[in-house]
Every structure is written in C-alpha cells, then in structure tokens.
Amino acid sequence: MKIIIQDPAPNEEDSITISVKHMTDSIVRAINILKSPNQLTVYLSNNAFPLAVSEIYYVESVDLKTFVYTEQAVYQAKLKLYEVEELLDKSEFLRANRQTIINIKKIKNIAPAGDGRFQATLTNGENVIISRQNVSAMKEVFGL
C-alpha cells in the first residue's frame, strides 16, 4: 500500500482521496474514522448507535467481547480492544490494564491499591485497577 500526503494550495480545502482495488474491512474502518472521529459505533440489542467518545467512562474486554460503559448503559463494540484504543485520543484515554481503557476526564480520584498498582475511582462510582505496567503512563498523564 502506498500513502501519499500532499499540502493543499492556500485556497484549497483539505481532502482525502482513497484508491483501492478491493474494499477491505480495514479500509472501511479507516473511512469511518475519518468521517466521524468523535464517535464510536456501538451496539445494544443488535441495534447500532453512534456514541460520542466523550460519553465513554471506560472500555473493557471480557471473554473476547468489547464492552463500552457510559453513565446510562453498557454497549458492545464490534472492534477489538486494541482497535478501539487506536480510535481514541491518547490525551483523553489511558490503558489501565490488559482488559481496560479509561476516560481520563471521568476519573474522580486515584489511590494506591497495593503491589505497585493503583485504583481509579470514576465519577460514576466504578473502580478500575491500573496495573503496575501502566502506572508510569498514569503518572505522566497526571504529572505525578
């Protein structure tokens, strides 16, 4: 695959042209990201919903399924956890552990949880463990 990036002329609008022989799932996902980078398509009872990323409290992988938690509901995403992580803004979301990504803006407080881990309490009262492997990233985000 060849990627070409060009600067538009001063009076031209930004644009993207995609030339493909075969439309693949990854190309469709990339197009969807470009169309709505502030939304994630989630599912509830086999119905698809566009969900504003700002509404996400955390995303969790359980039994090879990806669940998206908001204040009002729990949705399922058809993407794998790492694919959701790629869509989310790294300055707003933090990988807490192998199964969980949390919205930094939804963190109420953080406290030590023993064995080098931390526990993040979210504004909805849920607790998420930040593993030892991700503590340094958490400290960097919060300036600790």
Phi and psi in degrees as a GROMACS rama.xvg file:
@    title "Ramachandran Plot"
@    xaxis  label "Phi"
@    yaxis  label "Psi"
@TYPE xy
-109.932  132.87  LYS-2
-116.686  127.12  ILE-3
-120.038  126.37  ILE-4
-118.802  126.004  ILE-5
-127.459  147.91  GLN-6
-83.8929  127.697  ASP-7
-73.183  160.158  PRO-8
-64.179  156.86  ALA-9
-53.9719  -30.5209  PRO-10
-96.3237  2.30638  ASN-11
-94.4811  148.564  GLU-12
-82.5531  150.765  GLU-13
-61.8135  141.56  ASP-14
-150.034  159.828  SER-15
-131.376  130.177  ILE-16
-117.03  129.115  THR-17
-117.505  121.985  ILE-18
-115.54  115.298  SER-19
-135.338  146.686  VAL-20
-81.2759  -38.6923  LYS-21
-134.261  126.901  HIS-22
-76.6898  119.044  MET-23
-107.606  168.104  THR-24
-59.8065  -39.997  ASP-25
-67.2011  -33.9288  SER-26
-70.5889  -39.7468  ILE-27
-62.222  -42.4114  VAL-28
-62.2722  -42.0423  ARG-29
-62.8471  -41.3704  ALA-30
-63.0165  -42.7707  ILE-31
-63.3197  -37.3111  ASN-32
-63.8617  -44.1288  ILE-33
-65.7539  -34.3629  LEU-34
-72.5698  -39.8383  LYS-35
-144.148  75.9775  SER-36
-69.5971  -13.3225  PRO-37
-96.5286  6.65329  ASN-38
-130.737  156.495  GLN-39
-131.284  132.555  LEU-40
-80.6523  123.545  THR-41
-125.867  166.292  VAL-42
-129.547  142.486  TYR-43
-143.825  120.019  LEU-44
53.3877  45.8716  SER-45
63.6529  12.4199  ASN-46
-104.194  134.824  ASN-47
-90.0338  140.663  ALA-48
-134.673  138.713  PHE-49
-82.0621  125.041  PRO-50
-114.446  127.638  LEU-51
-65.3084  130.741  ALA-52
-57.8429  -31.9004  VAL-53
-65.4326  -18.4443  SER-54
-84.1509  -11.2845  GLU-55
-75.1877  128.728  ILE-56
-88.5322  -51.1003  TYR-57
-158.618  163.789  TYR-58
-123.689  135.076  VAL-59
-136.498  142.632  GLU-60
-104.257  122.824  SER-61
-135.135  125.641  VAL-62
49.8658  47.8756  ASP-63
63.2032  18.5936  LEU-64
-118.352  147.548  LYS-65
-108.566  123.685  THR-66
-113.597  140.397  PHE-67
-115.163  120.568  VAL-68
-102.67  129.135  TYR-69
-121.798  -178.1  THR-70
-66.4452  -33.9148  GLU-71
-95.9679  -29.6756  GLN-72
-155.264  170.489  ALA-73
-117.543  122.633  VAL-74
-111.161  166.569  TYR-75
-113.113  140.989  GLN-76
-107.815  145.087  ALA-77
-83.9663  -3.8703  LYS-78
-91.0388  158.354  LEU-79
-76.6244  160.786  LYS-80
-57.2292  -43.292  LEU-81
-66.408  -30.2865  TYR-82
-70.1586  -39.2957  GLU-83
-64.1416  -42.3945  VAL-84
-59.0561  -38.6268  GLU-85
-64.4974  -29.6811  GLU-86
-79.0956  -26.2241  LEU-87
-84.8547  147.947  LEU-88
-69.3791  121.809  ASP-89
-62.9717  -21.4495  LYS-90
-82.6655  -10.6671  SER-91
-113.95  -16.6764  GLU-92
-128.124  145.5  PHE-93
-129.318  133.427  LEU-94
-74.6556  113.871  ARG-95
-84.7264  -40.1354  ALA-96
-159.459  -174.693  ASN-97
-60.9777  -26.8484  ARG-98
-104.674  -8.3399  GLN-99
-137.15  139.1  THR-100
-122.038  131.843  ILE-101
-117.214  150.652  ILE-102
-81.9493  117.246  ASN-103
-59.235  -35.8051  ILE-104
-71.2054  -12.532  LYS-105
-99.7808  5.46907  LYS-106
-83.3161  126.138  ILE-107
-86.2838  -48.0897  LYS-108
-158.456  165.929  ASN-109
-131.145  135.548  ILE-110
-138.452  151.032  ALA-111
-59.8953  142.742  PRO-112
-121.375  9.92824  ALA-113
88.8097  157.103  GLY-114
54.8914  30.2296  ASP-115
80.8461  2.72909  GLY-116
-94.4121  164.658  ARG-117
-127.514  158.262  PHE-118
-118.049  124.204  GLN-119
-98.7923  125.959  ALA-120
-98.7481  124.042  THR-121
-86.9075  165.052  LEU-122
-64.8218  -17.0182  THR-123
-92.0333  5.84646  ASN-124
92.1003  -9.45644  GLY-125
-72.5757  148.333  GLU-126
-113.076  136.484  ASN-127
-129.738  131.724  VAL-128
-83.1172  132.119  ILE-129
-100.457  115.303  ILE-130
-68.802  161.363  SER-131
-55.7438  -37.4782  ARG-132
-64.5691  -23.7775  GLN-133
-108.273  2.20855  ASN-134
-63.7655  -40.5439  VAL-135
-63.7339  -38.5987  SER-136
-65.397  -39.8107  ALA-137
-63.52  -44.7463  MET-138
-63.3909  -37.7265  LYS-139
-64.4333  -43.4965  GLU-140
-61.2469  -41.5567  VAL-141
-95.4526  1.55342  PHE-142
67.8424  34.3084  GLY-143
